[in-house]
């Protein structure tokens, strides 16, 4: 299970929320795109009110922006904001793996190895499958921290950059060779050294930021706003 939302008891607002969230995560709704409540309501066979409630919930999570005279617009990230998202993710996921270390046992290590195998196989299929397995790997480790609020914050950060990651993986990244860095995380966890595991996780997450930013510089329509200075060297590694 990756970083997903848990549905409520089948309410219309929840159904609308999950449908729109899936559209944002999957790239159907692009950053800067206006969401038309009438069209979404018709597609979901419901009234506009649940859709508008879903818009408000998504706005509270920072995934859309509700603007006067423009309605609801899918939120976009500047390259600076993408950097910041990865910086925050690196700290929080480092904390999560440190908190998880007392719960590491043979069964957990076997599950982590299974995650690596599933990621490797998914990379041979395509970017979408690999990204889902990659997120499931991170979600499993973070879940071991047993800190629900921490996991929820990490999940929101993954979702914020997912549309950009998805496009990037389709165009320039190579999931078939991207599992090596996840192997390093598992090796650090297997060592039993909490400080090392935290450091490896933080470095792993931050490796992605400059590579994703470089791609977005070549496709400026995918991100808006000022761009940070070009990094001196691009790390040769898989996505974090």
C-alpha positions in Angstrom: 0.0 0.0 0.0 1.4 3.3 -1.0 0.7 6.9 0.2 -3.1 6.8 -0.4 -6.1 8.3 1.3 -8.4 6.1 3.4 -12.0 6.5 2.1 -14.8 7.3 4.5 -18.2 5.6 4.5 -18.9 6.1 0.8 -20.2 9.6 1.0 -20.5 11.7 -2.2 -18.0 14.3 -1.0 -15.5 11.6 -0.3 -16.1 9.9 -3.7 -15.6 13.3 -5.4 -12.4 14.0 -3.4 -10.9 10.6 -4.2 -11.7 10.9 -7.9 -10.2 14.4 -8.2 -7.2 13.4 -6.1 -6.6 10.4 -8.4 -6.8 12.7 -11.4 -4.2 15.1 -9.9 -1.9 12.3 -8.9 -2.2 10.6 -12.2 -1.6 13.7 -14.3 -5.1 13.9 -15.8 -5.5 17.3 -14.2 -2.4 19.3 -14.8 -0.9 22.1 -12.6 -2.6 25.4 -13.5 -5.6 23.6 -15.0 -9.1 24.9 -13.9 -11.4 22.2 -12.6 -15.0 22.6 -13.7 -17.4 21.5 -11.0 -20.2 20.9 -13.4 -18.2 18.7 -15.7 -16.8 16.7 -12.7 -20.2 16.4 -11.2 -21.7 15.1 -14.4 -18.9 12.6 -14.8 -19.4 11.3 -11.3 -23.2 11.4 -11.5 -23.7 13.6 -8.6 -24.6 17.2 -7.8 -22.1 20.1 -7.7 -22.2 20.5 -3.9 -20.1 17.4 -3.1 -17.6 18.4 -5.8 -17.3 21.9 -4.2 -16.8 20.3 -0.8 -14.1 18.1 -2.3 -12.5 21.3 -3.8 -12.3 22.8 -0.3 -10.7 19.8 1.2 -8.1 19.6 -1.6 -7.5 23.3 -1.1 -6.9 22.8 2.6 -4.3 20.2 1.7 -2.6 22.6 -0.8 -3.4 20.5 -3.9 -5.7 23.1 -5.5 -6.2 26.8 -5.2 -9.6 28.4 -5.1 -9.4 31.9 -6.7 -12.0 34.6 -7.1 -13.3 34.7 -10.6 -11.2 31.7 -11.7 -12.7 29.0 -9.6 -10.7 26.0 -8.6 -7.2 25.5 -10.1 -4.8 22.7 -9.7 -1.9 23.9 -7.6 1.5 24.0 -9.3 5.0 24.1 -7.8 7.8 26.4 -8.7 11.2 24.7 -8.9 12.1 26.4 -5.6 9.0 24.9 -4.0 9.9 21.4 -5.4 13.4 21.8 -3.8 11.8 22.7 -0.5 9.4 19.8 -0.7 12.3 17.4 -1.1 14.2 19.1 1.7 11.2 18.6 4.1 10.7 15.1 2.9 14.3 14.2 3.5 14.1 15.3 7.1 10.7 13.7 7.8 11.5 10.4 6.2 14.9 10.3 7.9 13.0 10.8 11.2 10.6 8.1 10.2 13.2 5.5 9.5 15.0 6.3 12.8 11.8 5.8 14.7 11.2 2.6 12.8 14.5 1.0 13.7 13.4 -0.6 17.0 10.7 -2.5 15.1 13.1 -4.0 12.5 13.2 -7.8 12.7 13.6 -10.7 10.2 10.0 -10.4 9.0 10.4 -6.7 8.3 13.7 -7.3 6.4 12.1 -10.0 4.3 9.2 -7.6 3.5 11.7 -4.9 2.5 13.5 -7.4 0.2 10.1 -8.2 -1.4 9.5 -4.5 -2.0 12.9 -4.3 -3.7 12.0 -7.3 -5.9 8.6 -5.8 -6.8 10.2 -2.5 -7.7 12.8 -4.2 -9.9 10.1 -6.1 -11.8 7.9 -3.0 -12.1 10.8 -1.1 -13.6 10.8 -3.6 -16.5 7.1 -2.9 -17.1 7.0 0.9 -17.0 7.3 4.2 -15.1 3.8 4.2 -13.6 4.2 0.7 -12.1 7.6 1.5 -10.8 6.5 4.8 -9.2 3.6 3.0 -7.4 6.0 0.4 -6.1 8.6 3.0 -5.1 5.9 4.9 -3.1 4.8 1.6 -1.5 8.4 1.0 -0.4 8.7 4.4 1.2 5.2 4.1 2.7 6.0 0.8 4.3 9.2 2.1 6.0 7.4 5.3 7.2 4.5 3.2 8.5 6.9 1.3 10.7 7.5 4.5 12.7 3.9 4.2 14.0 3.5 8.0 13.9 0.3 8.6 12.0 0.7 12.4 11.8 4.2 12.1 10.6 3.2 9.6 7.9 0.3 11.8 6.8 2.7 14.8 6.4 5.1 12.6 4.3 2.2 11.4 2.2 1.1 14.9 1.4 4.6 15.8 0.2 4.8 12.7 -2.0 1.4 13.6 -3.6 2.5 17.2 -4.2 5.4 16.2 -6.4 3.9 13.0 -7.9 2.6 14.6 -11.1 6.1 16.0 -11.8 7.8 12.7 -10.9 5.4 10.8 -13.2 6.2 13.0 -16.3 9.9 12.9 -15.5 10.0 9.2 -15.2 8.2 8.9 -18.6 10.7 11.2 -20.3 14.2 10.9 -18.9 14.5 8.6 -15.9 15.2 4.9 -16.1 13.2 2.9 -13.5 14.9 -0.4 -14.6 18.1 0.8 -13.1 16.7 3.0 -10.3 16.4 0.4 -7.5 20.1 0.5 -6.5 19.5 3.4 -4.1 16.7 1.6 -2.4 19.1 -1.3 -1.9 21.3 1.1 0.0 18.5 2.1 2.3 17.7 -1.5 3.1 21.4 -2.3 3.7 21.5 0.7 6.2 18.4 -0.6 7.9 19.8 -4.1 8.1 22.9 -2.8 9.8 20.9 -1.8 12.8 22.5 1.6 13.0 19.7 4.1 13.3 21.9 7.2 12.7 23.2 5.6 9.5 19.8 4.6 8.3 18.5 8.2 8.9 21.5 9.7 7.0 21.1 7.3 4.0 17.4 8.0 3.8 17.9 11.8 3.9 20.6 11.6 1.2 18.5 9.3 -0.9 15.5 11.6 -1.0 17.6 14.7 -1.7 19.4 13.1 -4.7 16.2 13.5 -6.7 15.7 17.2 -6.3 18.4 18.5 -8.7 17.7 15.9 -11.3 13.9 16.7 -11.3 14.7 20.4 -11.4 17.0 19.9 -14.4 14.2 18.2 -16.3 11.7 21.0 -15.4 14.2 23.6 -16.6 14.0 21.9 -20.0 10.2 21.9 -19.8 9.3 25.2 -18.1 5.6 24.9 -18.8 5.5 22.2 -16.0 6.6 24.6 -13.3 6.2 28.3 -12.7 8.2 31.0 -10.9 11.9 31.7 -10.4 14.4 29.0 -10.9 17.3 28.3 -8.5 20.9 28.3 -9.7 21.9 25.2 -11.6 23.6 22.7 -9.4 27.3 22.2 -10.0 26.9 18.5 -10.6 24.0 16.2 -11.2 24.0 13.0 -9.1 23.8 9.8 -11.2 21.1 7.9 -9.3 17.5 6.8 -9.3 14.6 8.8 -8.0 14.2 9.2 -4.2 
